Amino acid sequence: MKRVFPALLLLALALPTLAEPVDFVVHLDRPSEDFGHRRVMLQLDKTLGTLGEDKVHFVVVAYEDGILALTADNEETNQLIPKLANRGVEFRACRISMKGWNLDESQFPLEVDFVPAGAPEVIRLQLQGYRYWRP
């Protein structure tokens, strides 16, 4: 029994480092009023800094008015997107919303991926076990 306890203790101490980050889908569809898009990006950055990049993983799905948060010419967010992408945040833009805003892929930074539709992407990720966060 004396040999089992130290082995269990070592296993228990190692478990937190073996755990995968918790996945979150971040729903971004609101307009940019009062620097709303920037605040979302800053909340992501603060959360990663507080909890650790090894603890949480974010996928931002933007559609409707939120699509504008991911454009390369958005002065509120264009410097935060590459910073967050380097920290593991993924960005996905809705092609339906892009069409509605007359946007094409060239108007987005390289860090942004594209999905056919935003709302189904949010639901698809939740079905895969992602937790939902709407800042």
KOLDO-679962 format. One record per atom (N, C-alpha, C, O): residue in one letter; x, y, z. Coordinates in steps of 0.001 Angstrom, whole numbers, padded with zeros to 6 digits, always signed. Last residue first. Example, Ala and Ser with C-alpha at 12.3 -4.5 7.8 and 13.67 -1.06 7.14 Angstrom:
residues 2
S+012850-002250+007080S+013670-001060+007140S+012900+000030+007870S+013409+001138+008039A+013190-005690+007800A+012300-004500+007800A+013200-003300+007800A+014236-003319+008465
end
This chain:
residues 135
P-020094+037357-025168P-019695+038524-024351P-020559+039741-024619P-020349+040793-024014R-021215+034362-025028R-021593+035557-025775R-021255+036768-024925R-022037+037163-024059W-020190+031109-025259W-019963+032378-024572W-020353+033502-025510W-019877+033581-026643Y-020560+027620-024814Y-021026+028839-025464Y-020710+030059-024610Y-020929+030056-023398R-018263+024921-025314R-019140+025698-024457R-019431+027035-025145R-018637+027513-025956Y-018185+022168-027541Y-017746+023514-027189Y-018770+024158-026258Y-019977+023961-026401G-019184+019744-028420G-018748+019857-027029G-018219+021227-026625G-017841+021422-025470Q-020305+019610-030858Q-019006+018943-030714Q-018442+019099-029303Q-017337+018633-029025L-022457+021229-030551L-022723+019799-030670L-021437+018987-030543L-021473+017816-030167Q-021107+023654-030676Q-021697+023227-029410Q-022008+021735-029425Q-021839+021056-028413L-020452+023668-033402L-019381+023603-032406L-019916+023176-031041L-019257+022422-030325R-023044+023892-034484R-022200+022738-034804R-021095+022572-033764R-020835+021461-033301I-023818+026429-033552I-024520+025232-033082I-023680+023982-033328I-023613+023105-032467V-022036+028039-034981V-022102+028130-033516V-022739+026867-032948V-022247+026305-031969E-022749+027303-037590E-021392+027019-037104E-021346+027069-035579E-020691+026237-034951P-025360+028287-037857P-025137+026843-037818P-023741+026467-037330P-023570+025414-036716A-024627+031108-037763A-025450+030488-036726A-025293+028966-036708A-025108+028396-035632G-022970+031506-040168G-022493+031685-038796G-023296+030959-037746G-022724+030259-036910A-022219+029587-043057A-023221+030326-042285A-022799+030349-040808A-022332+029346-040270P-019764+028713-044257P-020942+029033-045066P-021974+029892-044334P-022539+030817-044918V-016822+030395-043068V-017795+029314-042955V-019031+029707-043757V-019317+030893-043920F-013350+031121-043123F-014693+031418-043601F-015573+030177-043510F-015147+029066-043824D-010825+032580-040985D-011339+031514-041849D-012796+031836-042172D-013395+032721-041562V-008339+034986-040449V-009771+034696-040466V-010070+033577-041459V-009635+033612-042610E-005709+035686-040707E-006067+034879-039539E-007539+034445-039534E-007938+033626-038706L-005437+037491-042784L-005146+036078-043042L-005585+035162-041909L-005810+033973-042134P-008199+039831-042601P-006809+039409-042375P-006652+037907-042594P-007629+037159-042586F-010394+040682-045315F-010174+040114-043992F-008703+039759-043832F-008032+039424-044809Q-010853+041300-047897Q-011046+042381-046934Q-010856+041915-045478Q-011124+042662-044537S-010738+039061-049452S-009575+039955-049479S-009678+041084-048455S-008683+041754-048177E-013260+037876-049314E-012165+037361-048484E-010966+038296-048411E-010256+038316-047406D-015630+040633-049382D-015027+039413-049908D-013811+039055-049058D-013389+039827-048198L-018810+042146-048747L-017418+041910-048377L-016915+040649-049071L-017679+039716-049316N-021487+043102-048613N-020666+043260-049821N-019177+043160-049512N-018382+043986-049961W-023009+042345-046511W-022219+043560-046322W-021328+043848-047542W-020499+044756-047492G-024056+039947-047483G-024954+041024-047082G-024255+042370-046916G-024855+043417-047158K-021720+038437-047776K-022488+038821-048959K-023414+040000-048648K-023540+040930-049444M-021077+038134-045081M-020134+038799-045988M-020869+039283-047231M-020661+040409-047683S-023246+036659-044202S-023099+038042-043741S-022118+038812-044620S-022306+040002-044872I-022599+034271-045539I-023898+034929-045785I-023819+036391-045380I-024268+037268-046117R-020111+033585-044452R-020197+033995-045857R-021532+034663-046192R-021578+035540-047053C-018834+034508-041380C-019995+033945-042064C-020077+034486-043491C-020108+035698-043704A-015600+033783-040156A-016543+034760-040688A-017609+034050-041517A-017315+033113-042259R-013749+032939-037345R-014512+032430-038483R-015567+033449-038872R-016332+033922-038032F-010705+032547-035645F-011735+033480-036097F-012403+032918-037343F-011733+032477-038277E-009196+031258-032699E-009575+031080-034102E-010716+032033-034432E-011585+032291-033599V-006472+031779-030546V-007868+032087-030855V-008091+031906-032355V-007281+032342-033173G-003753+031443-030016G-004585+030269-030244G-006041+030523-030552G-006787+029575-030798R-002185+033615-029946R-002449+032995-028643R-003410+031813-028777R-003836+031244-027773N-002264+034503-032505N-000987+033966-032024N-001119+033293-030661N-000266+032496-030270A-004822+035548-032431A-004571+034340-033233A-003255+033695-032814A-003149+032469-032775L-004352+037846-030923L-005149+036760-030355L-004947+035461-031125L-004907+034387-030525K-002803+039298-032781K-002295+039033-031426K-003030+037845-030816K-002406+036942-030258P-004510+039516-035009P-003280+038710-035091P-002699+038368-033724P-002164+037277-033528I-006622+041074-033658I-006870+039767-034282I-005579+038968-034430I-005550+037813-034006L-005670+043548-032827L-005936+042525-031811L-006121+041140-032433L-005807+040135-031796Q-005524+045151-034998Q-004259+044783-034367Q-004442+043688-033322Q-003493+042986-032973N-008237+045453-035700N-007291+044869-036667N-005919+044532-036083N-005217+043689-036640T-010124+046661-034030T-009763+045260-033797T-008628+044737-034658T-008097+043664-034371E-010586+049318-034650E-010767+048889-033262E-010154+047514-033003E-009713+047229-031889E-010346+049583-037385E-009287+050155-036549E-009396+049738-035086E-008408+049796-034354N-010865+047442-039833N-011503+047824-038580N-010414+048291-037606N-009658+047479-037074D-009788+046412-042140D-009764+047869-041981D-010467+048348-040710D-010646+049553-040531A-010189+043679-042054A-008816+044187-041918A-008772+045690-041682A-007820+046193-041087T-012953+042516-040102T-012386+043085-041325T-011028+043719-041054T-010765+044225-039963L-014187+041593-037827L-013088+040799-038373L-012470+041379-039634L-011544+040785-040186A-016296+043178-037191A-015205+043100-036221A-013983+042412-036803A-012867+042622-036330L-018221+042728-039089L-017362+043903-039270L-016191+043922-038284L-015199+044612-038519I-019714+040661-038119I-018770+040373-039201I-017773+041517-039369I-016621+041298-039745G-021639+041603-036407G-020365+041179-035838G-019303+040900-036883G-018112+040903-036570D-023973+041932-037812D-023121+043107-037597D-021747+042748-037040D-020796+043515-037190E-023791+038625-039015E-024593+039834-038942E-023652+041025-038729E-022627+041116-039404Y-021014+036932-037362Y-021998+037099-038432Y-022867+038299-038110Y-022708+038923-037061A-018281+035073-036213A-018877+036390-036427A-019847+036353-037599A-019548+035823-038669V-017004+033154-033783V-017818+033050-034994V-018575+034358-035129V-019396+034711-034283V-014036+032290-032344V-014957+033411-032517V-015674+033228-033843V-015042+033153-034897V-013012+029928-030212V-013321+030080-031625V-014373+031181-031704V-015480+031022-031188F-010548+029481-027677F-011706+030205-028200F-011785+030109-029717F-010775+030196-030415H-009599+027626-024899H-009416+027799-026341H-010697+028429-026879H-011798+027970-026575V-007910+027440-021739V-009081+027770-022555V-008671+027948-024016V-007553+028363-024321K-005468+026537-020678K-006716+026212-019981K-007956+026446-020836K-008950+025736-020686D-003276+027480-021951D-003376+026023-021830D-004683+025585-021171D-004976+024391-021113E-003452+030157-021654E-003734+029616-022979E-003850+028102-022956E-004457+027510-023849G-004935+031350-018666G-003852+030656-019346G-004308+030046-020665G-005403+029493-020770L-006482+033065-017138L-006648+031623-016964L-005529+030809-017602L-005209+029714-017141T-005437+035643-017812T-005793+035292-016438T-005825+033784-016218T-005269+033279-015243G-004987+035674-020565G-003925+036079-019645G-004185+035647-018217G-003249+035319-017488L-007478+034906-021538L-006298+034075-021821L-005161+034392-020861L-004456+033494-020400T-008946+037092-020575T-009263+035742-020117T-008088+034806-020355T-007738+034007-019487K-007799+039206-022016K-007725+039189-020550K-007983+037789-020002K-007310+037352-019068D-008503+038464-024640D-007096+038614-024268D-006924+038527-022751D-006015+037856-022261L-011303+038559-024456L-010621+037317-024815L-009168+037354-024366L-008663+036394-023783Q-011617+041269-023871Q-012059+040263-022901Q-011408+038908-023183Q-011011+038199-022259L-010681+042391-026243L-009930+042628-025011L-010336+041646-023910L-009499+041235-023106M-012707+041555-027978M-011329+041100-028201M-010480+041280-026940M-009660+040423-026611V-014882+042947-026844V-014901+041479-026935V-013478+040954-027076V-013085+040019-026379R-014046+045599-027200R-014203+045068-025841R-014236+043544-025847R-013677+042912-024950R-014172+045817-029971R-012874+045911-029302R-012945+045313-027899R-012031+044614-027462H-016921+045688-030328H-016059+044662-030912H-014696+044660-030234H-014138+043598-029958G-017804+048006-028881G-018217+046663-028501G-017326+045575-029058G-016999+044625-028346F-017521+050779-028883F-016321+049939-028987F-016607+048490-028589F-015743+047822-028021D-020191+051739-029011D-019388+051886-027789D-018185+050936-027751D-017874+050362-026708E-021224+049414-031511E-021503+050583-030671E-020675+050562-029394E-020481+049515-028776S-020993+047405-033399S-019777+047877-032736S-020006+049067-031809S-019034+049676-031362P-023633+044898-033091P-022934+046028-033723P-021783+046525-032850P-021633+046106-031702R-023276+041291-032632R-023760+042618-032250R-023023+043714-033015R-021925+043492-033527D-022303+038797-032922D-023235+039276-033947D-023740+040684-033673D-024560+041204-034430L-020437+036302-031924L-020258+037741-032146L-021172+038183-033279L-020864+037973-034452H-019838+033848-029673H-020868+034308-030609H-020749+035823-030736H-020939+036545-029757V-017379+031587-029257V-017745+032962-028913V-018627+033490-030037V-018213+033566-031194V-017018+028470-027904V-017399+029188-029113V-017916+030549-028657V-018778+030641-027783F-014356+026965-026157F-015495+027879-026130F-015746+028410-027532F-014812+028756-028255D-012817+024173-024627D-013173+024876-025858D-014424+025728-025660D-015414+025283-025078V-010261+023877-022318V-011709+023853-022493V-012035+024725-023704V-011587+025868-023797P-007229+022092-023103P-007964+023324-022804P-009467+023126-023038P-009876+022304-023858E-006639+018855-021612E-006755+019720-022779E-007474+021005-022373E-008242+021010-021411A-004456+017743-019050A-005787+018129-019498A-005717+019056-020704A-004849+019924-020795L-001949+017397-018046L-002323+016563-019167L-003659+016980-019771L-003962+016600-020902T-001787+019010-015865T-000939+019354-017000T-001284+018535-018224T-000948+018931-019340P-003541+017770-014054P-003840+019104-014564P-002986+019493-015782P-003451+020243-016639L-002146+015194-013643L-003399+015323-014384L-003696+016743-014871L-004078+016902-016031A+000054+015178-011944A+000286+015281-013382A-000989+015547-014160A-000915+016090-015262L-000982+014791-009418L-000270+016033-009698L-000069+016249-011198L-000029+017389-011661A-002001+012210-009722A-002906+013322-009425A-002246+014663-009725A-002898+015573-010236L+000381+010762-010075L-000622+010800-011132L-001561+011980-010936L-001880+012679-011897L+001570+011140-007550L+002233+011626-008764L+001261+011730-009928L+001316+012694-010692L-000356+009828-005990L-000071+011234-005772L+000598+011832-007005L+000225+012917-007450L-000117+007211-006925L-001379+007934-007103L-001187+009437-006939L-001787+010227-007668A+002494+006690-006073A+002173+006624-007500A+000880+007366-007792A+000784+008074-008794P+002262+006904-003269P+003101+007849-004010P+002801+007848-005512P+002851+008898-006152F+000341+004663-002905F+000022+006047-002584F+000928+007046-003311F+000405+007974-003929V+001699+002281-003572V+000570+002734-004380V+000295+004213-004137V+000039+004948-005091R+003571+001807-001604R+004048+002100-002956R+002934+002663-003832R+003203+003446-004743K+002052+001203+000629K+002918+002365+000674K+003395+002760-000720K+003602+003944-000983M+000815-001192+000000M+000000+000000+000000M+000859+001256+000000M+000456+002275-000562
end
